[in-house]
Amino acid sequence: MAKQLAKKKSTAVTLADDFSSNAGAGMENVTANDLLVPRLAILQALSPQISKKKSEYIEGAQIGDICDVGTGEIFKDGVLFLPVFYRKDYLEWAPRASGQGLVNIHSDPAILDQTTRDEKKRPVLASGNYIAETAQFFGLNLTADNRKCFLPMASTQLKKARKWLTLATGEKLTRADGSTFTPPLFYRAYNLTTAEESNAEGEWAGWRIDRAFTLPELQEEGFDWHALEADCEGFLETLAKGTVTGDVASMQPGSSDDEESM
């Protein structure tokens, strides 16, 4: 058995050496503008990942699981997430019955001035489409080899986003001269899990956000925190420039991402 494992390892190294001379070949024209950041979502009753009839079906996936929609990976025990950048967008959804899904993305909250409230108190445009105020956290999924990802929060989950931001902005560090400052968003990682929630309109799984390790403390957990810091700085730069966007096109009505599911 040991010899077989050693042989496989040797083969893998040989293959890597063979391809290293052509590293990145064929991707010379790929820029940050061509890339989408995969999305973390909580699977709900209408999520295609739990329906055997859907092409997105993932065996063993259940309501309340956290899913990387881009890779199809399921995280039943939660995710250690290092946030890097926060942004709020206003997503325009067509009515679920239309089957059109996401119609547009608005960055200016002034779009709400063009809406009126329907019977569900949602802001609805004259077209019949509704606007979902959506908080988005971009960062690194430390549970999945520091993979870049983002998670959107709408409707009932907006209060979770506000709590998260309150925790982050409440962090203070002290300089040598005794003055204090607020560290960057990526100063601390958070444990993301899910919990059952409900109101008069139904039940769903929502986010639970708990403080975890600071960036330096992650060193004791087996991470190179200086390398993580560099990754965060590079990711932040591209996000701030708007050259990288989240994979909002994969969002669907009835998931945890849109207001109609709540």
C-alpha angles and dihedrals in degrees: 000000000000091000091051092051091048091051092052091050091050091051091051091053091049092052091049090051091049093053097039092083088061097042110162094000113163093020097079092115096048111113134174088266089065095055132086125202110233118241131239112214139171111239113239135186092276097041110125091223091075097044116090089205093063126084089227091060115137117199112240095014115142140185108279096029118129111236133192096219093197096056101023091235117152124213108195094170096048136257134273101224129189109200118215109168138015127206136165121215133176110230119204113216129188116225110281092241090061092063091218097114119184112022106173145349119229123192096185116080087210086088086079089066088068093057139084127202120258128206089282090051091246119145105249129190124222087258090063093250116127130220121231116199101222128193113204129198117195119195150111124304098219090186089063102049094283093300115181112244144142137218126209124211123198139164111354091009093063089084088058089054091051091049090049092051090047090054092048097046090046091065112107131185126193123229124216090262091057097254119129133223140179111255122223120283089255092060091098136034122218135211109236117200134148137244136187116264134179146175136174091292099053149287132292143155116264138189124274115197123194131174115255133168128342116235094261091046090058087072088074089052092059100268127125096233095191090055089048090051091053091049091051093049092051093046091047092053094054093044093049090052091051092235092124124050136185122256095257091149089075092057115111137195110260094035125107088262102072136057097238093069093064 
